[in-house]
Each structure stands twice: as structure tokens, then as C-alpha cells.
Amino acid sequence: MTKSKLVTAHTGDIPRHNPCAQCGTPIAQPDWIEPGEGRISYLWTCHACNYRFEAVAIYAHEIVEHPPLAA
Ligand SMILES: [Zn+2]
């Protein structure tokens, strides 16, 4: 578990090959990513059946946790 750093999720934590919620076809990457507070929403579109669904990733720690200045 060393893959999460202090960066926002759209740089390295994008889920891939998420199975379609309707037909199960793996989708290479989400169509849309919307970062929120402590969670990120991913919008997936299945190209096999045109089904669209949203998956939300909840993070245990808030994204903005780094101190303002650590002099
Ligand atoms: Zn599908």
C-alpha cells in the first residue's frame, strides 16, 4: 500500500478496466473524473452496451491534509 501520496487522485490513482455494471465488459478508463472532498467520482461509459454509470471512490483521509507551512 504505497501508491497513495499527497497528490490529488487524477495523477496516479485512476481506476482502470472497471467492469461495466450492466454487461461486465471491462472499460479501459473512466470518461470523466470529478474530484470532491474526500472522494472522487468516476463516470464510466461502456462501449459495448452504451451503459453509463458513476463510481465513487471514498478516501479515508481528506485530500487537503497537508499543513500550510512546515517551517
Ligand atoms: Zn456494458
N, CA, C, O and the ligand as a Tripos MOL2 file, in Angstrom:
@<TRIPOS>MOLECULE
protein
  285   283    72     0     0
PROTEIN
NO_CHARGES

@<TRIPOS>ATOM
      1 N           0.8410   -1.1970    0.0000 N.3       1 MET1
      2 CA          0.0000    0.0000    0.0000 C.3       1 MET1
      3 C           0.8700    1.2380    0.0000 C.2       1 MET1
      4 O           0.8570    1.9980    0.9680 O.2       1 MET1
      5 N           1.6040    1.4530   -1.0320 N.am      2 THR2
      6 CA          2.4770    2.6180   -1.0670 C.3       2 THR2
      7 C           2.1210    3.5290   -2.2240 C.2       2 THR2
      8 O           2.9080    4.4010   -2.5950 O.2       2 THR2
      9 N           0.9580    3.3380   -2.7920 N.am      3 LYS3
     10 CA          0.7130    4.0610   -4.0240 C.3       3 LYS3
     11 C           0.0440    5.4090   -3.8130 C.2       3 LYS3
     12 O          -0.0250    6.2010   -4.7530 O.2       3 LYS3
     13 N          -0.4390    5.6940   -2.6430 N.am      4 SER4
     14 CA         -1.0820    6.9820   -2.4560 C.3       4 SER4
     15 C          -0.1400    7.9660   -1.7960 C.2       4 SER4
     16 O           0.4130    7.6960   -0.7300 O.2       4 SER4
     17 N           0.0320    9.0770   -2.4180 N.am      5 LYS5
     18 CA          0.8750   10.1260   -1.8610 C.3       5 LYS5
     19 C           0.0000   11.3500   -1.6090 C.2       5 LYS5
     20 O          -1.2280   11.2650   -1.5650 O.2       5 LYS5
     21 N           0.6540   12.4640   -1.4490 N.am      6 LEU6
     22 CA         -0.0880   13.6740   -1.1420 C.3       6 LEU6
     23 C          -0.5910   14.3820   -2.3890 C.2       6 LEU6
     24 O          -0.7950   15.5950   -2.3680 O.2       6 LEU6
     25 N          -0.7840   13.6830   -3.4160 N.am      7 VAL7
     26 CA         -1.2640   14.3120   -4.6320 C.3       7 VAL7
     27 C          -2.7400   14.0030   -4.8200 C.2       7 VAL7
     28 O          -3.2710   13.0540   -4.2440 O.2       7 VAL7
     29 N          -3.3730   14.7980   -5.6120 N.am      8 THR8
     30 CA         -4.7610   14.5230   -5.9180 C.3       8 THR8
     31 C          -4.8490   13.3350   -6.8690 C.2       8 THR8
     32 O          -3.8750   12.9680   -7.5270 O.2       8 THR8
     33 N          -5.9880   12.7720   -6.9220 N.am      9 ALA9
     34 CA         -6.0970   11.4320   -7.4840 C.3       9 ALA9
     35 C          -6.0100   11.3660   -8.9960 C.2       9 ALA9
     36 O          -5.8110   10.2870   -9.5530 O.2       9 ALA9
     37 N          -6.1510   12.4740   -9.6580 N.am     10 HIS10
     38 CA         -6.1830   12.3300  -11.1020 C.3      10 HIS10
     39 C          -4.8090   12.1320  -11.7210 C.2      10 HIS10
     40 O          -4.6800   12.0840  -12.9440 O.2      10 HIS10
     41 N          -3.7970   12.0190  -10.8970 N.am     11 THR11
     42 CA         -2.4790   11.8060  -11.4720 C.3      11 THR11
     43 C          -2.0180   10.3700  -11.3810 C.2      11 THR11
     44 O          -1.1940    9.9550  -12.1960 O.2      11 THR11
     45 N          -2.4880    9.6110  -10.4630 N.am     12 GLY12
     46 CA         -1.9220    8.2770  -10.3860 C.3      12 GLY12
     47 C          -2.8680    7.2270   -9.8650 C.2      12 GLY12
     48 O          -2.5110    6.0510   -9.7880 O.2      12 GLY12
     49 N          -4.0390    7.6210   -9.5160 N.am     13 ASP13
     50 CA         -4.9130    6.6920   -8.8370 C.3      13 ASP13
     51 C          -6.1720    6.4120   -9.6300 C.2      13 ASP13
     52 O          -7.2130    6.0810   -9.0630 O.2      13 ASP13
     53 N          -6.0780    6.5410  -10.9010 N.am     14 ILE14
     54 CA         -7.2610    6.3270  -11.7280 C.3      14 ILE14
     55 C          -7.5250    4.8300  -11.8660 C.2      14 ILE14
     56 O          -6.6550    4.0690  -12.2900 O.2      14 ILE14
     57 N          -8.7110    4.4310  -11.5090 N.am     15 PRO15
     58 CA         -9.0440    3.0180  -11.6890 C.3      15 PRO15
     59 C          -9.1730    2.6800  -13.1650 C.2      15 PRO15
     60 O          -9.6660    3.4880  -13.9510 O.2      15 PRO15
     61 N          -8.7400    1.5160  -13.5330 N.am     16 ARG16
     62 CA         -8.8050    1.1160  -14.9310 C.3      16 ARG16
     63 C          -9.4520   -0.2500  -15.0540 C.2      16 ARG16
     64 O          -9.4390   -1.0690  -14.1360 O.2      16 ARG16
     65 N         -10.0060   -0.4490  -16.2050 N.am     17 HIS17
     66 CA        -10.6230   -1.7410  -16.5130 C.3      17 HIS17
     67 C         -11.6960   -2.1020  -15.4990 C.2      17 HIS17
     68 O         -11.8020   -3.2370  -15.0340 O.2      17 HIS17
     69 N         -12.4740   -1.1000  -15.1850 N.am     18 ASN18
     70 CA        -13.6150   -1.3380  -14.3150 C.3      18 ASN18
     71 C         -14.6840   -2.0720  -15.1210 C.2      18 ASN18
     72 O         -15.0310   -1.6370  -16.2190 O.2      18 ASN18
     73 N         -15.2010   -3.1560  -14.6050 N.am     19 PRO19
     74 CA        -16.2340   -3.8780  -15.3540 C.3      19 PRO19
     75 C         -17.5350   -3.0920  -15.4230 C.2      19 PRO19
     76 O         -17.9550   -2.4660  -14.4490 O.2      19 PRO19
     77 N         -18.1550   -3.1350  -16.5750 N.am     20 CYS20
     78 CA        -19.4370   -2.4710  -16.7730 C.3      20 CYS20
     79 C         -20.4560   -3.0180  -15.7860 C.2      20 CYS20
     80 O         -20.5470   -4.2250  -15.5570 O.2      20 CYS20
     81 N         -21.2160   -2.1010  -15.2110 N.am     21 ALA21
     82 CA        -22.1930   -2.5010  -14.2030 C.3      21 ALA21
     83 C         -23.3530   -3.2750  -14.8260 C.2      21 ALA21
     84 O         -24.1260   -3.9220  -14.1200 O.2      21 ALA21
     85 N         -23.4650   -3.2030  -16.1300 N.am     22 GLN22
     86 CA        -24.5880   -3.8760  -16.7540 C.3      22 GLN22
     87 C         -24.1850   -5.1710  -17.4660 C.2      22 GLN22
     88 O         -24.8350   -6.2030  -17.2920 O.2      22 GLN22
     89 N         -23.1190   -5.1200  -18.2620 N.am     23 CYS23
     90 CA        -22.7670   -6.3000  -19.0430 C.3      23 CYS23
     91 C         -21.4300   -6.9050  -18.6280 C.2      23 CYS23
     92 O         -21.0860   -8.0030  -19.0660 O.2      23 CYS23
     93 N         -20.6850   -6.2100  -17.7990 N.am     24 GLY24
     94 CA        -19.4630   -6.7920  -17.2690 C.3      24 GLY24
     95 C         -18.2390   -6.5980  -18.1440 C.2      24 GLY24
     96 O         -17.1600   -7.0810  -17.8010 O.2      24 GLY24
     97 N         -18.3770   -5.9070  -19.2570 N.am     25 THR25
     98 CA        -17.2240   -5.6610  -20.1120 C.3      25 THR25
     99 C         -16.2620   -4.6890  -19.4280 C.2      25 THR25
    100 O         -16.6830   -3.6410  -18.9380 O.2      25 THR25
    101 N         -14.9940   -5.0270  -19.3930 N.am     26 PRO26
    102 CA        -14.0330   -4.1100  -18.7710 C.3      26 PRO26
    103 C         -13.9300   -2.8180  -19.5620 C.2      26 PRO26
    104 O         -13.8390   -2.8380  -20.7900 O.2      26 PRO26
    105 N         -13.9430   -1.7030  -18.8610 N.am     27 ILE27
    106 CA        -13.8120   -0.4040  -19.5010 C.3      27 ILE27
    107 C         -12.4160    0.1230  -19.1840 C.2      27 ILE27
    108 O         -12.0010    0.1580  -18.0260 O.2      27 ILE27
    109 N         -11.7180    0.5220  -20.2050 N.am     28 ALA28
    110 CA        -10.3020    0.8560  -20.0570 C.3      28 ALA28
    111 C         -10.0700    1.9700  -19.0450 C.2      28 ALA28
    112 O          -9.2160    1.8600  -18.1660 O.2      28 ALA28
    113 N         -10.8340    3.0310  -19.1800 N.am     29 GLN29
    114 CA        -10.6430    4.1450  -18.2510 C.3      29 GLN29
    115 C         -11.9150    4.9680  -18.1970 C.2      29 GLN29
    116 O         -12.7260    4.9320  -19.1230 O.2      29 GLN29
    117 N         -12.0900    5.7050  -17.1200 N.am     30 PRO30
    118 CA        -13.3240    6.4860  -16.9800 C.3      30 PRO30
    119 C         -13.3800    7.6450  -17.9690 C.2      30 PRO30
    120 O         -12.3570    8.1940  -18.3770 O.2      30 PRO30
    121 N         -14.5770    7.9880  -18.3310 N.am     31 ASP31
    122 CA        -14.7930    9.1030  -19.2470 C.3      31 ASP31
    123 C         -14.5420   10.4410  -18.5830 C.2      31 ASP31
    124 O         -14.0440   11.3890  -19.1900 O.2      31 ASP31
    125 N         -14.9050   10.4810  -17.3210 N.am     32 TRP32
    126 CA        -14.8890   11.7530  -16.6190 C.3      32 TRP32
    127 C         -14.4960   11.5150  -15.1760 C.2      32 TRP32
    128 O         -14.9170   10.5360  -14.5590 O.2      32 TRP32
    129 N         -13.6940   12.4090  -14.6450 N.am     33 ILE33
    130 CA        -13.2690   12.2970  -13.2540 C.3      33 ILE33
    131 C         -13.5780   13.6010  -12.5530 C.2      33 ILE33
    132 O         -13.1930   14.6770  -13.0110 O.2      33 ILE33
    133 N         -14.2700   13.4940  -11.4500 N.am     34 GLU34
    134 CA        -14.6280   14.6950  -10.7280 C.3      34 GLU34
    135 C         -14.1900   14.5880   -9.2750 C.2      34 GLU34
    136 O         -14.8360   13.9120   -8.4750 O.2      34 GLU34
    137 N         -13.0960   15.2520   -8.9360 N.am     35 PRO35
    138 CA        -12.6020   15.1970   -7.5610 C.3      35 PRO35
    139 C         -13.5250   15.9540   -6.6150 C.2      35 PRO35
    140 O         -14.0260   17.0300   -6.9450 O.2      35 PRO35
    141 N         -13.7390   15.3880   -5.4560 N.am     36 GLY36
    142 CA        -14.5360   16.0550   -4.4350 C.3      36 GLY36
    143 C         -13.7760   16.0420   -3.1260 C.2      36 GLY36
    144 O         -12.5860   15.7280   -3.0920 O.2      36 GLY36
    145 N         -14.4590   16.3810   -2.0570 N.am     37 GLU37
    146 CA        -13.8000   16.3790   -0.7540 C.3      37 GLU37
    147 C         -13.8270   14.9730   -0.1670 C.2      37 GLU37
    148 O         -14.8770   14.4670    0.2300 O.2      37 GLU37
    149 N         -12.6590   14.3620   -0.1210 N.am     38 GLY38
    150 CA        -12.5760   13.0300    0.4390 C.3      38 GLY38
    151 C         -13.0960   11.9360   -0.4730 C.2      38 GLY38
    152 O         -13.1620   10.7690   -0.0870 O.2      38 GLY38
    153 N         -13.4640   12.3190   -1.6790 N.am     39 ARG39
    154 CA        -13.9670   11.2960   -2.6080 C.3      39 ARG39
    155 C         -13.7750   11.7800   -4.0280 C.2      39 ARG39
    156 O         -13.5950   12.9710   -4.2840 O.2      39 ARG39
    157 N         -13.8170   10.8520   -4.9230 N.am     40 ILE40
    158 CA        -13.6770   11.1790   -6.3360 C.3      40 ILE40
    159 C         -14.7280   10.3990   -7.1100 C.2      40 ILE40
    160 O         -14.9250    9.2030   -6.8970 O.2      40 ILE40
    161 N         -15.3870   11.0950   -7.9990 N.am     41 SER41
    162 CA        -16.4030   10.4470   -8.8060 C.3      41 SER41
    163 C         -15.8370   10.1150  -10.1790 C.2      41 SER41
    164 O         -15.1750   10.9400  -10.8080 O.2      41 SER41
    165 N         -16.1000    8.9270  -10.6240 N.am     42 TYR42
    166 CA        -15.6810    8.4970  -11.9540 C.3      42 TYR42
    167 C         -16.9110    8.1600  -12.7650 C.2      42 TYR42
    168 O         -17.7990    7.4320  -12.3210 O.2      42 TYR42
    169 N         -16.9400    8.7090  -13.9680 N.am     43 LEU43
    170 CA        -18.0500    8.3890  -14.8540 C.3      43 LEU43
    171 C         -17.5600    7.4310  -15.9290 C.2      43 LEU43
    172 O         -16.6310    7.7290  -16.6800 O.2      43 LEU43
    173 N         -18.2090    6.2750  -15.9810 N.am     44 TRP44
    174 CA        -17.8040    5.2400  -16.9110 C.3      44 TRP44
    175 C         -18.8470    5.0970  -18.0070 C.2      44 TRP44
    176 O         -20.0500    5.1640  -17.7570 O.2      44 TRP44
    177 N         -18.3700    4.9020  -19.2050 N.am     45 THR45
    178 CA        -19.2630    4.6140  -20.3130 C.3      45 THR45
    179 C         -18.8340    3.3130  -20.9670 C.2      45 THR45
    180 O         -17.6950    3.1740  -21.4110 O.2      45 THR45
    181 N         -19.7390    2.3790  -21.0200 N.am     46 CYS46
    182 CA        -19.4410    1.0950  -21.6490 C.3      46 CYS46
    183 C         -19.6430    1.2100  -23.1500 C.2      46 CYS46
    184 O         -20.7060    1.6130  -23.6220 O.2      46 CYS46
    185 N         -18.6170    0.8540  -23.8800 N.am     47 HIS47
    186 CA        -18.7250    0.9570  -25.3310 C.3      47 HIS47
    187 C         -19.3650   -0.2850  -25.9440 C.2      47 HIS47
    188 O         -19.6590   -0.3250  -27.1390 O.2      47 HIS47
    189 N         -19.5690   -1.2630  -25.1300 N.am     48 ALA48
    190 CA        -20.2020   -2.4790  -25.6370 C.3      48 ALA48
    191 C         -21.7270   -2.3490  -25.6150 C.2      48 ALA48
    192 O         -22.4080   -2.7730  -26.5490 O.2      48 ALA48
    193 N         -22.2480   -1.7670  -24.5500 N.am     49 CYS49
    194 CA        -23.7070   -1.6890  -24.4250 C.3      49 CYS49
    195 C         -24.1900   -0.2550  -24.1980 C.2      49 CYS49
    196 O         -25.3820   -0.0220  -24.0010 O.2      49 CYS49
    197 N         -23.2610    0.7010  -24.2250 N.am     50 ASN50
    198 CA        -23.6130    2.1110  -24.0660 C.3      50 ASN50
    199 C         -24.1930    2.4460  -22.7020 C.2      50 ASN50
    200 O         -24.8740    3.4580  -22.5340 O.2      50 ASN50
    201 N         -23.9240    1.6090  -21.7600 N.am     51 TYR51
    202 CA        -24.4060    1.8800  -20.4170 C.3      51 TYR51
    203 C         -23.4740    2.8720  -19.7310 C.2      51 TYR51
    204 O         -22.2530    2.7830  -19.8670 O.2      51 TYR51
    205 N         -24.0420    3.8000  -19.0060 N.am     52 ARG52
    206 CA        -23.2470    4.7780  -18.2830 C.3      52 ARG52
    207 C         -23.5210    4.6730  -16.7970 C.2      52 ARG52
    208 O         -24.6670    4.5420  -16.3670 O.2      52 ARG52
    209 N         -22.4710    4.7300  -16.0350 N.am     53 PHE53
    210 CA        -22.6670    4.6850  -14.5940 C.3      53 PHE53
    211 C         -21.5480    5.4250  -13.9000 C.2      53 PHE53
    212 O         -20.4800    5.6650  -14.4630 O.2      53 PHE53
    213 N         -21.8240    5.7770  -12.6670 N.am     54 GLU54
    214 CA        -20.8580    6.5330  -11.8960 C.3      54 GLU54
    215 C         -20.3560    5.6830  -10.7430 C.2      54 GLU54
    216 O         -21.1280    4.9940  -10.0750 O.2      54 GLU54
    217 N         -19.0670    5.7440  -10.5230 N.am     55 ALA55
    218 CA        -18.4820    5.0630   -9.3750 C.3      55 ALA55
    219 C         -17.7660    6.0970   -8.5300 C.2      55 ALA55
    220 O         -17.0480    6.9530   -9.0470 O.2      55 ALA55
    221 N         -17.9680    6.0100   -7.2440 N.am     56 VAL56
    222 CA        -17.3760    6.9910   -6.3430 C.3      56 VAL56
    223 C         -16.3550    6.3070   -5.4530 C.2      56 VAL56
    224 O         -16.6410    5.3000   -4.8060 O.2      56 VAL56
    225 N         -15.1770    6.8680   -5.4360 N.am     57 ALA57
    226 CA        -14.1390    6.3550   -4.5530 C.3      57 ALA57
    227 C         -14.0690    7.2340   -3.3130 C.2      57 ALA57
    228 O         -13.8930    8.4480   -3.4070 O.2      57 ALA57
    229 N         -14.2050    6.6180   -2.1760 N.am     58 ILE58
    230 CA        -14.1570    7.3550   -0.9140 C.3      58 ILE58
    231 C         -12.7800    7.1610   -0.2870 C.2      58 ILE58
    232 O         -12.2640    6.0450   -0.2230 O.2      58 ILE58
    233 N         -12.2130    8.2290    0.1590 N.am     59 TYR59
    234 CA        -10.9030    8.1540    0.7670 C.3      59 TYR59
    235 C         -11.0010    8.3600    2.2680 C.2      59 TYR59
    236 O         -11.7480    9.2050    2.7610 O.2      59 TYR59
    237 N         -10.2310    7.5690    2.9630 N.am     60 ALA60
    238 CA        -10.2680    7.6420    4.4220 C.3      60 ALA60
    239 C          -9.7520    8.9830    4.9170 C.2      60 ALA60
    240 O         -10.2860    9.5620    5.8640 O.2      60 ALA60
    241 N          -8.7230    9.4580    4.2740 N.am     61 HIS61
    242 CA         -8.1560   10.7350    4.6770 C.3      61 HIS61
    243 C          -8.6320   11.8130    3.7160 C.2      61 HIS61
    244 O          -8.8480   11.5650    2.5300 O.2      61 HIS61
    245 N          -8.7830   12.9670    4.2380 N.am     62 GLU62
    246 CA         -9.1630   14.0670    3.3690 C.3      62 GLU62
    247 C          -7.9900   14.4430    2.4760 C.2      62 GLU62
    248 O          -6.8260   14.2510    2.8270 O.2      62 GLU62
    249 N          -8.3260   14.9750    1.3280 N.am     63 ILE63
    250 CA         -7.2670   15.2760    0.3680 C.3      63 ILE63
    251 C          -6.4180   16.4380    0.8680 C.2      63 ILE63
    252 O          -5.1980   16.4460    0.7000 O.2      63 ILE63
    253 N          -7.0630   17.4020    1.4730 N.am     64 VAL64
    254 CA         -6.3110   18.5620    1.9480 C.3      64 VAL64
    255 C          -5.9290   18.3720    3.4110 C.2      64 VAL64
    256 O          -6.6140   18.8450    4.3180 O.2      64 VAL64
    257 N          -4.8530   17.6910    3.6120 N.am     65 GLU65
    258 CA         -4.4220   17.4330    4.9660 C.3      65 GLU65
    259 C          -3.0260   17.9580    5.2380 C.2      65 GLU65
    260 O          -2.5630   17.9620    6.3780 O.2      65 GLU65
    261 N          -2.3680   18.3920    4.1970 N.am     66 HIS66
    262 CA         -1.0100   18.8870    4.4190 C.3      66 HIS66
    263 C          -1.0550   20.2540    5.1060 C.2      66 HIS66
    264 O          -1.8940   21.0910    4.7720 O.2      66 HIS66
    265 N          -0.1760   20.4720    6.0410 N.am     67 PRO67
    266 CA         -0.1380   21.7500    6.7600 C.3      67 PRO67
    267 C           0.2460   22.8830    5.8340 C.2      67 PRO67
    268 O           0.9140   22.6660    4.8230 O.2      67 PRO67
    269 N          -0.1700   24.0870    6.1710 N.am     68 PRO68
    270 CA          0.1140   25.2400    5.3110 C.3      68 PRO68
    271 C           1.6150   25.4810    5.1340 C.2      68 PRO68
    272 O           2.0920   25.7060    4.0220 O.2      68 PRO68
    273 N           2.3360   25.4310    6.2260 N.am     69 LEU69
    274 CA          3.7800   25.6130    6.1510 C.3      69 LEU69
    275 C           4.4430   24.8370    7.2660 C.2      69 LEU69
    276 O           4.0610   24.9530    8.4310 O.2      69 LEU69
    277 N           5.4220   24.0590    6.9120 N.am     70 ALA70
    278 CA          6.1460   23.3080    7.9310 C.3      70 ALA70
    279 C           7.5560   23.8830    8.0470 C.2      70 ALA70
    280 O           8.5420   23.2270    7.7110 O.2      70 ALA70
    281 N           7.6260   25.0950    8.5190 N.am     71 ALA71
    282 CA          8.9070   25.7840    8.5930 C.3      71 ALA71
    283 C           9.8320   25.0230    9.5540 C.2      71 ALA71
    284 O          10.9730   25.4330    9.7670 O.2      71 ALA71
    285 ZN        -21.7530   -2.7270  -20.8010 Zn       72 ZN72
@<TRIPOS>BOND
     1     1     2 1
     2     2     3 1
     3     3     4 2
     4     3     5 am
     5     5     6 1
     6     6     7 1
     7     7     8 2
     8     7     9 am
     9     9    10 1
    10    10    11 1
    11    11    12 2
    12    11    13 am
    13    13    14 1
    14    14    15 1
    15    15    16 2
    16    15    17 am
    17    17    18 1
    18    18    19 1
    19    19    20 2
    20    19    21 am
    21    21    22 1
    22    22    23 1
    23    23    24 2
    24    23    25 am
    25    25    26 1
    26    26    27 1
    27    27    28 2
    28    27    29 am
    29    29    30 1
    30    30    31 1
    31    31    32 2
    32    31    33 am
    33    33    34 1
    34    34    35 1
    35    35    36 2
    36    35    37 am
    37    37    38 1
    38    38    39 1
    39    39    40 2
    40    39    41 am
    41    41    42 1
    42    42    43 1
    43    43    44 2
    44    43    45 am
    45    45    46 1
    46    46    47 1
    47    47    48 2
    48    47    49 am
    49    49    50 1
    50    50    51 1
    51    51    52 2
    52    51    53 am
    53    53    54 1
    54    54    55 1
    55    55    56 2
    56    55    57 am
    57    57    58 1
    58    58    59 1
    59    59    60 2
    60    59    61 am
    61    61    62 1
    62    62    63 1
    63    63    64 2
    64    63    65 am
    65    65    66 1
    66    66    67 1
    67    67    68 2
    68    67    69 am
    69    69    70 1
    70    70    71 1
    71    71    72 2
    72    71    73 am
    73    73    74 1
    74    74    75 1
    75    75    76 2
    76    75    77 am
    77    77    78 1
    78    78    79 1
    79    79    80 2
    80    79    81 am
    81    81    82 1
    82    82    83 1
    83    83    84 2
    84    83    85 am
    85    85    86 1
    86    86    87 1
    87    87    88 2
    88    87    89 am
    89    89    90 1
    90    90    91 1
    91    91    92 2
    92    91    93 am
    93    93    94 1
    94    94    95 1
    95    95    96 2
    96    95    97 am
    97    97    98 1
    98    98    99 1
    99    99   100 2
   100    99   101 am
   101   101   102 1
   102   102   103 1
   103   103   104 2
   104   103   105 am
   105   105   106 1
   106   106   107 1
   107   107   108 2
   108   107   109 am
   109   109   110 1
   110   110   111 1
   111   111   112 2
   112   111   113 am
   113   113   114 1
   114   114   115 1
   115   115   116 2
   116   115   117 am
   117   117   118 1
   118   118   119 1
   119   119   120 2
   120   119   121 am
   121   121   122 1
   122   122   123 1
   123   123   124 2
   124   123   125 am
   125   125   126 1
   126   126   127 1
   127   127   128 2
   128   127   129 am
   129   129   130 1
   130   130   131 1
   131   131   132 2
   132   131   133 am
   133   133   134 1
   134   134   135 1
   135   135   136 2
   136   135   137 am
   137   137   138 1
   138   138   139 1
   139   139   140 2
   140   139   141 am
   141   141   142 1
   142   142   143 1
   143   143   144 2
   144   143   145 am
   145   145   146 1
   146   146   147 1
   147   147   148 2
   148   147   149 am
   149   149   150 1
   150   150   151 1
   151   151   152 2
   152   151   153 am
   153   153   154 1
   154   154   155 1
   155   155   156 2
   156   155   157 am
   157   157   158 1
   158   158   159 1
   159   159   160 2
   160   159   161 am
   161   161   162 1
   162   162   163 1
   163   163   164 2
   164   163   165 am
   165   165   166 1
   166   166   167 1
   167   167   168 2
   168   167   169 am
   169   169   170 1
   170   170   171 1
   171   171   172 2
   172   171   173 am
   173   173   174 1
   174   174   175 1
   175   175   176 2
   176   175   177 am
   177   177   178 1
   178   178   179 1
   179   179   180 2
   180   179   181 am
   181   181   182 1
   182   182   183 1
   183   183   184 2
   184   183   185 am
   185   185   186 1
   186   186   187 1
   187   187   188 2
   188   187   189 am
   189   189   190 1
   190   190   191 1
   191   191   192 2
   192   191   193 am
   193   193   194 1
   194   194   195 1
   195   195   196 2
   196   195   197 am
   197   197   198 1
   198   198   199 1
   199   199   200 2
   200   199   201 am
   201   201   202 1
   202   202   203 1
   203   203   204 2
   204   203   205 am
   205   205   206 1
   206   206   207 1
   207   207   208 2
   208   207   209 am
   209   209   210 1
   210   210   211 1
   211   211   212 2
   212   211   213 am
   213   213   214 1
   214   214   215 1
   215   215   216 2
   216   215   217 am
   217   217   218 1
   218   218   219 1
   219   219   220 2
   220   219   221 am
   221   221   222 1
   222   222   223 1
   223   223   224 2
   224   223   225 am
   225   225   226 1
   226   226   227 1
   227   227   228 2
   228   227   229 am
   229   229   230 1
   230   230   231 1
   231   231   232 2
   232   231   233 am
   233   233   234 1
   234   234   235 1
   235   235   236 2
   236   235   237 am
   237   237   238 1
   238   238   239 1
   239   239   240 2
   240   239   241 am
   241   241   242 1
   242   242   243 1
   243   243   244 2
   244   243   245 am
   245   245   246 1
   246   246   247 1
   247   247   248 2
   248   247   249 am
   249   249   250 1
   250   250   251 1
   251   251   252 2
   252   251   253 am
   253   253   254 1
   254   254   255 1
   255   255   256 2
   256   255   257 am
   257   257   258 1
   258   258   259 1
   259   259   260 2
   260   259   261 am
   261   261   262 1
   262   262   263 1
   263   263   264 2
   264   263   265 am
   265   265   266 1
   266   266   267 1
   267   267   268 2
   268   267   269 am
   269   269   270 1
   270   270   271 1
   271   271   272 2
   272   271   273 am
   273   273   274 1
   274   274   275 1
   275   275   276 2
   276   275   277 am
   277   277   278 1
   278   278   279 1
   279   279   280 2
   280   279   281 am
   281   281   282 1
   282   282   283 1
   283   283   284 2
@<TRIPOS>SUBSTRUCTURE
     1 MET1         2 RESIDUE 1 A MET
     2 THR2         6 RESIDUE 1 A THR
     3 LYS3        10 RESIDUE 1 A LYS
     4 SER4        14 RESIDUE 1 A SER
     5 LYS5        18 RESIDUE 1 A LYS
     6 LEU6        22 RESIDUE 1 A LEU
     7 VAL7        26 RESIDUE 1 A VAL
     8 THR8        30 RESIDUE 1 A THR
     9 ALA9        34 RESIDUE 1 A ALA
    10 HIS10       38 RESIDUE 1 A HIS
    11 THR11       42 RESIDUE 1 A THR
    12 GLY12       46 RESIDUE 1 A GLY
    13 ASP13       50 RESIDUE 1 A ASP
    14 ILE14       54 RESIDUE 1 A ILE
    15 PRO15       58 RESIDUE 1 A PRO
    16 ARG16       62 RESIDUE 1 A ARG
    17 HIS17       66 RESIDUE 1 A HIS
    18 ASN18       70 RESIDUE 1 A ASN
    19 PRO19       74 RESIDUE 1 A PRO
    20 CYS20       78 RESIDUE 1 A CYS
    21 ALA21       82 RESIDUE 1 A ALA
    22 GLN22       86 RESIDUE 1 A GLN
    23 CYS23       90 RESIDUE 1 A CYS
    24 GLY24       94 RESIDUE 1 A GLY
    25 THR25       98 RESIDUE 1 A THR
    26 PRO26      102 RESIDUE 1 A PRO
    27 ILE27      106 RESIDUE 1 A ILE
    28 ALA28      110 RESIDUE 1 A ALA
    29 GLN29      114 RESIDUE 1 A GLN
    30 PRO30      118 RESIDUE 1 A PRO
    31 ASP31      122 RESIDUE 1 A ASP
    32 TRP32      126 RESIDUE 1 A TRP
    33 ILE33      130 RESIDUE 1 A ILE
    34 GLU34      134 RESIDUE 1 A GLU
    35 PRO35      138 RESIDUE 1 A PRO
    36 GLY36      142 RESIDUE 1 A GLY
    37 GLU37      146 RESIDUE 1 A GLU
    38 GLY38      150 RESIDUE 1 A GLY
    39 ARG39      154 RESIDUE 1 A ARG
    40 ILE40      158 RESIDUE 1 A ILE
    41 SER41      162 RESIDUE 1 A SER
    42 TYR42      166 RESIDUE 1 A TYR
    43 LEU43      170 RESIDUE 1 A LEU
    44 TRP44      174 RESIDUE 1 A TRP
    45 THR45      178 RESIDUE 1 A THR
    46 CYS46      182 RESIDUE 1 A CYS
    47 HIS47      186 RESIDUE 1 A HIS
    48 ALA48      190 RESIDUE 1 A ALA
    49 CYS49      194 RESIDUE 1 A CYS
    50 ASN50      198 RESIDUE 1 A ASN
    51 TYR51      202 RESIDUE 1 A TYR
    52 ARG52      206 RESIDUE 1 A ARG
    53 PHE53      210 RESIDUE 1 A PHE
    54 GLU54      214 RESIDUE 1 A GLU
    55 ALA55      218 RESIDUE 1 A ALA
    56 VAL56      222 RESIDUE 1 A VAL
    57 ALA57      226 RESIDUE 1 A ALA
    58 ILE58      230 RESIDUE 1 A ILE
    59 TYR59      234 RESIDUE 1 A TYR
    60 ALA60      238 RESIDUE 1 A ALA
    61 HIS61      242 RESIDUE 1 A HIS
    62 GLU62      246 RESIDUE 1 A GLU
    63 ILE63      250 RESIDUE 1 A ILE
    64 VAL64      254 RESIDUE 1 A VAL
    65 GLU65      258 RESIDUE 1 A GLU
    66 HIS66      262 RESIDUE 1 A HIS
    67 PRO67      266 RESIDUE 1 A PRO
    68 PRO68      270 RESIDUE 1 A PRO
    69 LEU69      274 RESIDUE 1 A LEU
    70 ALA70      278 RESIDUE 1 A ALA
    71 ALA71      282 RESIDUE 1 A ALA
    72 ZN72       285 GROUP 0 **** ****
